[in-house]
Amino acid sequence: MAIVMGFKNAPRCAACLSAGWTGSPSQFRDSVLACIRLRPCYQEAWNWANCEAGLSEDELPSLGFEPRNAQNDRDDSIPAADAAWDAGDQGCGELALELRMRLERLKPGEVLLLTTRDLGAPQDVPAWCGLTGHALLREAVPHYWIRRAD
């Protein structure tokens, strides 16, 4: 499903893929499957994946997630941000340098809300925080709340 939605070879779980989707999980799955059926190469890959998962070619996978919408995204545990930055789709190198500079402008303990659509961000941002000592308070792709280290 991630490939069909334009994420190339960066895997995404169904919950992340459905960000912004307001319908049911089965409607989301059916919409993506309609796109898959339009391209023979995608259909072949889908059938292969079903076979690997022990499903028949025409069997639909179960989707164990709730669709994301405004109701689900309301969460009192979201940290207040002292600053925000939308990095767009900047890659790892540019993103890391700019992120470092932006966090340096904050006082220790302050929170930066980072928004990034870089395909590697779900792996890169937590790893970068671990290496630099900054705390990743919350992750809700494409948003990351990062507390500046002391």
Buried (B, 14 or more C-beta within 10 A) or exposed (E): BBBBEEBEEBEBBBBBBBBEBEEEBEEBBEBBBEEBEEEEEBBEBBBEEBEEEEBEEEEEBEBEBEBBBEEEEEEEEBEEBBBEBEBEEBBBEEBBEBBEEBBEEBEEEBBBBBBBEBBEBBEBBBEBBEEBEBBBBBBEBBBBBBBBEE
